Amino acid sequence: MVQLGTRPYEHGLLDLGSDNYAWMQPDGGWGWSNAGLIVDGDQALLVDTLFDLPLTRSMLDSMAAALPGIDITTLVNTHSNGDHCNGNELVQGAEIICSVTAAEEMAHENPDMMLGLLDAAPTMGVMGEFFLHCFDQFQFAGINRPDPDTTFSGELTRTVGDTTVNLVEVGPAHTGGDILVHVPGRSTVYTGDILFVEGHPILWAGSIPDLLEALDQIVAWNPETIVPGHGPITDLAGVAEIRSYFEYCHGEARRCYDAGMDIATAAADVSLDRYANWGDAERIITILDSCYREFGDETERSEITTLFAQMADVWAANR
């Protein structure tokens, strides 16, 4: 397997050069997301916060120590998942921006729901064990996410000092309202969860054709540096590898669908040996579910609890 990371994958603030930074959280699994910082003069734009307040506070404190005097004037959330926005309240005074659809989804992804599920986990059998495995390390109490200040559809441009930052909506894909953050003058893209590197991706809302279109947009920009939502810093090789993964899974899902397999049977039948060193292989459930909906012309996405129950069974079978 080709190693797709282009920089050391270590916890903390990574200087990408040209006043671009990334906050890294190995191993990039469930909830361990990346964030980004774009700096020009004494101004900065933050790309995403983290899954809870202690993690976000630690990140912000480290950024302030490394870059004294920097004022984060803008916060962009790439999508609605809590590991990319639950710390928003700590970025005080910043304009908070996301897509219209992401704002709508955030209203339904309350951290209190996570608390309730964690409290109930001991009574939920294998699904409860899986849920604790994924999320027991995070602190969801006391999170009060503010509403975004600005929402948009399509494209939006902001400046940080003299640096242009383009926000481009590409959802539905990973979620309904994903955006890419492109810094054209620095040949850098922050992808949110459009891109997972060296880890199995998740499809909550869109289809594989949707994801491939989003990847096409990244390739069209021809960036030198790509900061994924999870995993190490990469370049176009990382995009090519995830494209290959999606195309393979799409073909395998079609084979299984045409053979009349249900999703659980398909998940056991699709070989992921090529990706054996990627984490969280149970996420193949979300890929197959998306493909089956696509093939059956179904527009309503599956319940998250149903997908987690199916992923829990795959996880339990392989641990």
Secondary structure, 3 states (H helix, E strand, C coil): CCCCCCCCCCCEEEEEECCEEEEECCCCCCCCCCEEEEEECCEEEEECCCCCHHHHHHHHHHHHHHCCCCEEEEEECCCCCHHHCCCHHHCCCCEEEEEHHHHHHHCCCCHHHHHHHHHHHHHCHHHHHHHHHHHCCCCCCCCCCCCCCEEECCEEEEEECCEEEEEEECCCCCCCCCEEEEEHHHCEEEEEEEEECCECCCCCCCCHHHHHHHHHHHHHHCCCEEEEEECCCECHHHHHHHHHHHHHHHHHHHHHHHCCCCHHHHHHHCCCHHHCCCECHHHHHHHHHHHHHHHCCCCCCCCHHHHHHHHHHHHHHHC
